[in-house]
């Protein structure tokens, strides 16, 4: 199974966007996306590539379904991995903020 992760575009520079995934910011390639995006748009990311712009009318439902997937996955290793990455990034961000 492949998992696409929804995220909000923070900024765009050329073919790279900075995207916020539930509080974790990552650079995401825009080479294969289906239409132009800008700050505030939502994209579906797969292995570092934005593969689809999420239509504005679908954003709320998409984010809700993804959060439900994470909550209900229970012992699902992929969901555990996603949760672990999110928590690790949040912890690193807290540590960085504490040092500043």
C-alpha positions, 0 to 999 in steps of 0.5 A: 500500500502506498500512502499519500500525506496531505500538507499545506504549502508554506512557500514555493521556490522553483520546483520545491515547496516547503510543506507543513505536514501536521506541524512537520515542515518538509521540502517537497518536489513539484515536478509531477504535480497536476497543477501550479500551487502556491502558499496556502494550497494543500497538496498530496505528497508521496515520497517527497513529491507533490502528486496532486493539488487537493481541491479547496472544497476537499481539504477539510474532509481529506485532513479529517480522514487522514487523522481518523486513519492515524487514530484507528490504525492501532498496531499498523506499522506504517501508521506507527512510523508516520506518528513517530516521524511527526513526534520526532520532528515536533520534539526537534522543533521544541528543542530548537526553540528552547535553544533560541 
